[in-house]
Amino acid sequence: MTDIVIDEGYRPTEDEPFMNERQREYFRRKLIGWKNDILKEAQETLATLQSENENHPDLADRASSETDRAIELRARDRQRKLIAKIDAALARIDDGSYGYCEETGDPISLKRLEARPIATLSLEAQERHERNERVYRDD
């Protein structure tokens, strides 16, 4: 990996070659920053859950605390899955397939990657996938 200089205000544009080194480095940094934020939140949650090991004498308080804990743990599980998707996107950056639709091989729009940097399908392929899912779910 080379040291690419990217200024703070840089945003990939359609005017430059798709997935050039600068764009790949931009998305790599975006993904790593997102992953670090998630890991930091997870550490804070873990610390909170460990310090919250209180014994609530009131049954309603205990039930509320357990519900909050279950919701928090479900959210953490979703974030664990998200980290796996971020890691997969980083691997695609390394192997050169990042930014290209897994289904069609076409470039995924920069706007879509900016909004969802873990996207693996172009907008058209994603919409087709969701339509097919709805059709089979209704059967």
C-alpha positions in Angstrom: 0.0 0.0 0.0 1.4 3.3 -1.0 1.1 6.5 0.9 -1.6 8.4 -1.0 -2.1 12.0 0.2 -5.8 12.9 0.5 -6.9 16.2 1.8 -9.8 16.5 4.2 -12.2 17.9 1.7 -11.6 15.3 -1.0 -14.7 13.5 -2.4 -14.5 11.0 -5.3 -16.0 12.4 -8.5 -17.2 11.1 -11.8 -14.5 13.2 -13.5 -11.7 10.9 -12.4 -11.0 7.3 -13.4 -13.3 5.0 -11.5 -11.6 3.3 -8.4 -8.3 4.9 -9.0 -5.7 4.7 -6.2 -7.0 7.9 -4.6 -10.7 6.7 -4.6 -9.7 3.3 -3.2 -7.7 5.0 -0.4 -10.6 7.4 0.3 -13.0 4.4 0.8 -10.4 2.4 2.7 -10.2 5.3 5.2 -13.9 5.7 5.3 -14.4 2.0 6.1 -11.7 1.9 8.7 -13.1 5.0 10.4 -16.6 3.4 10.5 -15.2 0.1 11.9 -13.2 2.0 14.6 -16.3 3.9 15.6 -18.3 0.7 15.9 -15.6 -1.0 17.9 -15.3 2.0 20.2 -19.1 1.9 20.8 -18.9 -1.8 21.5 -16.2 -1.2 24.2 -18.3 1.5 25.8 -21.3 -0.8 25.8 -19.3 -3.6 27.3 -18.0 -1.3 30.1 -21.6 -0.1 30.7 -23.0 -3.7 30.9 -20.2 -4.7 33.3 -20.7 -1.8 35.6 -24.5 -2.1 35.5 -24.4 -5.5 37.2 -26.8 -4.1 39.8 -29.4 -6.1 41.6 -32.8 -4.4 41.2 -35.1 -5.3 44.1 -38.1 -4.1 42.2 -39.3 -6.6 39.7 -40.4 -4.0 37.1 -37.0 -2.3 37.3 -35.2 -5.7 36.8 -37.4 -6.5 33.8 -36.8 -3.1 32.3 -33.0 -3.5 32.8 -33.1 -7.0 31.2 -35.0 -5.7 28.2 -32.6 -2.9 27.8 -29.7 -5.3 28.0 -31.3 -7.7 25.4 -31.9 -4.8 23.0 -28.3 -3.6 23.4 -26.9 -7.1 22.8 -29.0 -7.5 19.6 -27.7 -4.1 18.4 -24.1 -5.3 19.1 -24.8 -8.5 17.2 -25.9 -6.4 14.2 -22.8 -4.4 14.5 -20.7 -7.5 14.6 -22.2 -8.6 11.3 -21.6 -5.1 10.0 -17.9 -5.3 10.9 -17.7 -8.5 8.9 -19.1 -6.7 5.9 -16.7 -3.8 6.4 -13.8 -6.3 6.5 -15.1 -7.9 3.3 -15.2 -4.5 1.6 -11.6 -3.8 2.7 -10.6 -7.2 1.3 -12.3 -6.2 -2.0 -10.3 -2.9 -2.0 -7.1 -5.0 -1.7 -8.1 -7.4 -4.4 -9.3 -4.7 -6.8 -12.9 -5.8 -7.0 -14.3 -3.0 -4.7 -16.8 -0.7 -6.3 -17.9 -3.2 -8.9 -21.3 -5.0 -8.8 -20.9 -8.7 -7.8 -23.8 -9.6 -10.1 -23.1 -7.6 -13.3 -19.5 -6.5 -12.9 -20.5 -2.9 -13.7 -19.3 0.0 -11.5 -21.4 0.8 -8.5 -22.2 4.5 -8.5 -20.0 6.7 -6.3 -23.1 8.2 -4.7 -24.2 4.7 -3.7 -20.7 3.8 -2.3 -20.6 7.1 -0.5 -24.0 6.4 1.2 -23.3 2.7 1.7 -19.6 1.9 1.4 -20.2 -1.8 2.0 -22.5 -2.1 -1.1 -21.8 -5.1 -3.3 -24.5 -4.6 -5.8 -25.3 -1.7 -8.2 -28.5 0.1 -7.4 -30.3 -1.7 -10.4 -29.0 -5.1 -9.3 -30.1 -4.4 -5.6 -33.6 -3.3 -6.7 -33.9 -6.4 -8.9 -32.7 -8.6 -5.9 -35.3 -6.9 -3.6 -38.1 -7.3 -6.1 -37.3 -11.1 -6.5 -37.2 -11.4 -2.7 -40.6 -9.9 -2.4 -42.0 -12.2 -5.1 -40.7 -15.3 -3.4 -41.7 -14.1 0.1 -45.3 -13.6 -1.0 -45.6 -17.2 -2.2 
